[in-house]
């Protein structure tokens, strides 16, 4: 009998998430990736633009890339 893996992947690939970002957000992300930052997920609040959340290499700090490409490390997100 053939066994199939029934679990789904936990999150989409980071490059797939980038399709939801603005040009300015992608430029900022590319700059930060050179320093080890990584796009982890994109929040999609109803009736609002997507919110990309990135983590530092040590995974101790996170930041949000705003629509204009600016970085907001003081954003208060409830991360579970």
GROMACS elastic network, one bead per residue, 0.5 to 0.9 nm:
[ bonds ]
;  ai    aj funct       b0    kb
    3     6     6  0.89675   500
    5     8     6  0.80995   500
    7    10     6  0.86094   500
    8    11     6  0.85893   500
    9    12     6  0.71572   500
   11    14     6  0.84427   500
   11    40     6  0.84525   500
   11    41     6  0.77252   500
   12    15     6  0.82817   500
   12    16     6  0.64059   500
   12    17     6  0.67593   500
   12    41     6  0.84080   500
   13    16     6  0.53329   500
   13    17     6  0.66103   500
   14    17     6  0.50507   500
   14    18     6  0.64787   500
   14    38     6  0.82311   500
   14    39     6  0.61409   500
   14    40     6  0.69677   500
   14    41     6  0.77318   500
   15    18     6  0.51543   500
   15    19     6  0.72622   500
   15    39     6  0.88864   500
   16    19     6  0.58022   500
   16    20     6  0.81956   500
   17    20     6  0.60159   500
   17    21     6  0.76071   500
   17    39     6  0.82003   500
   17    40     6  0.88147   500
   17    41     6  0.72316   500
   17    42     6  0.68505   500
   17    52     6  0.85164   500
   18    21     6  0.52099   500
   18    22     6  0.83318   500
   18    25     6  0.87270   500
   18    26     6  0.69360   500
   18    39     6  0.85392   500
   18    42     6  0.87391   500
   18    52     6  0.85926   500
   19    22     6  0.81421   500
   20    42     6  0.81758   500
   20    50     6  0.69683   500
   20    52     6  0.86983   500
   21    24     6  0.80364   500
   21    25     6  0.58499   500
   21    26     6  0.63289   500
   21    42     6  0.88736   500
   21    50     6  0.73558   500
   21    51     6  0.84077   500
   21    52     6  0.74511   500
   21    67     6  0.78870   500
   22    25     6  0.51613   500
   22    26     6  0.63684   500
   22    27     6  0.87704   500
   22    67     6  0.64636   500
   22    68     6  0.79025   500
   22    69     6  0.79707   500
   23    26     6  0.52039   500
   23    27     6  0.63097   500
   23    28     6  0.87876   500
   23    67     6  0.88196   500
   23    68     6  0.86752   500
   23    69     6  0.80446   500
   24    27     6  0.51428   500
   24    28     6  0.63181   500
   24    29     6  0.85940   500
   24    66     6  0.87757   500
   24    67     6  0.70413   500
   24    68     6  0.57560   500
   24    70     6  0.82320   500
   25    28     6  0.51714   500
   25    29     6  0.60668   500
   25    30     6  0.86509   500
   25    52     6  0.83142   500
   25    65     6  0.61074   500
   25    66     6  0.69058   500
   25    67     6  0.62645   500
   25    68     6  0.67150   500
   25    70     6  0.76515   500
   25    71     6  0.89737   500
   26    30     6  0.61172   500
   26    31     6  0.86456   500
   26    69     6  0.76457   500
   27    30     6  0.52198   500
   27    31     6  0.64145   500
   27    32     6  0.88209   500
   27    69     6  0.72934   500
   28    31     6  0.51594   500
   28    32     6  0.62843   500
   28    33     6  0.86309   500
   28    65     6  0.75442   500
   28    69     6  0.56926   500
   28    70     6  0.73649   500
   28    71     6  0.79124   500
   29    32     6  0.51203   500
   29    33     6  0.60223   500
   29    34     6  0.88481   500
   29    37     6  0.79763   500
   29    38     6  0.79372   500
   29    39     6  0.75761   500
   29    54     6  0.83240   500
   29    65     6  0.78148   500
   29    69     6  0.83583   500
   30    33     6  0.51182   500
   30    34     6  0.67583   500
   31    34     6  0.56524   500
   31    35     6  0.75004   500
   31    37     6  0.89676   500
   32    35     6  0.53273   500
   32    36     6  0.66818   500
   32    37     6  0.53987   500
   32    38     6  0.77413   500
   32    56     6  0.88790   500
   33    38     6  0.60365   500
   33    39     6  0.84599   500
   34    37     6  0.73563   500
   35    56     6  0.83200   500
   35    57     6  0.78651   500
   36    55     6  0.86653   500
   36    56     6  0.64027   500
   36    57     6  0.50233   500
   36    58     6  0.87703   500
   37    54     6  0.64068   500
   37    55     6  0.55065   500
   37    57     6  0.54711   500
   37    58     6  0.88743   500
   37    59     6  0.87574   500
   37    62     6  0.89036   500
   38    53     6  0.85570   500
   38    54     6  0.52770   500
   38    55     6  0.54269   500
   38    56     6  0.66114   500
   38    57     6  0.73264   500
   39    42     6  0.80593   500
   39    52     6  0.70161   500
   39    53     6  0.60328   500
   39    55     6  0.66132   500
   40    52     6  0.78749   500
   40    53     6  0.60388   500
   40    54     6  0.55084   500
   40    55     6  0.67272   500
   41    51     6  0.84421   500
   41    52     6  0.61442   500
   41    53     6  0.56099   500
   41    54     6  0.73112   500
   42    50     6  0.62607   500
   42    51     6  0.53415   500
   42    53     6  0.59179   500
   42    54     6  0.88585   500
   43    49     6  0.88374   500
   43    50     6  0.56385   500
   43    52     6  0.63295   500
   43    53     6  0.74907   500
   44    47     6  0.85857   500
   44    48     6  0.72725   500
   44    49     6  0.69398   500
   44    51     6  0.64340   500
   44    52     6  0.88460   500
   45    48     6  0.55618   500
   45    49     6  0.71918   500
   45    50     6  0.67648   500
   45    51     6  0.79653   500
   46    49     6  0.81962   500
   48    51     6  0.86769   500
   49    67     6  0.78906   500
   50    67     6  0.85285   500
   51    64     6  0.67182   500
   51    65     6  0.70550   500
   51    66     6  0.71141   500
   51    67     6  0.81655   500
   52    63     6  0.85012   500
   52    64     6  0.57891   500
   52    65     6  0.58358   500
   52    66     6  0.77818   500
   53    62     6  0.68036   500
   53    63     6  0.58398   500
   53    65     6  0.67956   500
   54    61     6  0.85883   500
   54    62     6  0.55270   500
   54    63     6  0.54454   500
   54    64     6  0.63030   500
   54    65     6  0.77323   500
   55    58     6  0.78917   500
   55    59     6  0.55089   500
   55    60     6  0.73646   500
   55    61     6  0.58563   500
   55    63     6  0.65269   500
   56    59     6  0.51471   500
   56    60     6  0.66519   500
   56    61     6  0.56946   500
   56    62     6  0.62447   500
   56    63     6  0.83174   500
   57    60     6  0.79583   500
   57    61     6  0.86417   500
   58    61     6  0.75937   500
   59    62     6  0.73712   500
   61    73     6  0.81964   500
   62    73     6  0.66063   500
   62    74     6  0.89438   500
   62    75     6  0.88603   500
   63    71     6  0.67259   500
   63    72     6  0.56277   500
   63    74     6  0.72285   500
   63    75     6  0.68564   500
   64    70     6  0.84683   500
   64    71     6  0.59330   500
   64    72     6  0.51507   500
   64    73     6  0.63397   500
   64    74     6  0.84085   500
   64    75     6  0.66388   500
   65    68     6  0.80165   500
   65    69     6  0.57951   500
   65    70     6  0.58004   500
   65    72     6  0.61953   500
   65    73     6  0.86509   500
   66    69     6  0.53091   500
   66    70     6  0.53735   500
   66    71     6  0.62036   500
   66    72     6  0.69437   500
   67    70     6  0.73692   500
   68    71     6  0.89512   500
   72    75     6  0.57854   500
   73    76     6  0.85583   500
